[in-house]
């Protein structure tokens, strides 16, 4: 994926910050409702993204009711979506579904400061790791990740978590998130990232 496409992807990915923002503004219950609605819509629309034949049939029917200009805009949107979709996501569950599922779990089960920190770290850290790794990464590992990208994730994690949970827990949470991001822990790093940070910070809080 080119740097331009990566920046587009991460710009979309940063909309995940709406979750912690919603938590601060509207509280836990409304945030869970909004995440749940988003998840439902993502799941309902997912087959239309994956199955091209289904999309094409719908567009043919739409041509009966919608002018060519609107259809053209739909096709341009599809092109942009395909441009920022990673190859392994073409015919598999996309990142935003995993992200929404993990966000719901984290907001539901963990205290506010842990949930807000975990989701923010997973969003910002992942974006910085990809952008820094692609643009400045010089020390590559066998899985294609770079030392520079992982360091960017770790430092972002510490900076985000420190005001929320304190420095020791920020270090632990950032290490957990960095490891999850580096190894792309299954089922998807957009899912495992949030849970790794939240679990590490929460459990370490009983000890520290």
Secondary structure, DSSP 8 states (H G I E B T S, - for coil): --HHHHHHHHHHHGGGHHHHHHHHHH-HHHHHHHHHHHHHHHHHHHHHHH-HHHHHHHHHHHHHHS-HHHHHHHHHHHHHHHHHS-GGGTTS--HHHHHHHHHHHHHHHS-HHHHHHHHHHHHHHHHHHHHHHHHH--SB-TTS-BHHHHHHHHHHHHHHHHHHH-HHHHHHHHHHHHHHHHHT-SS-HHHHHHHHHHHHHHHHTTT-
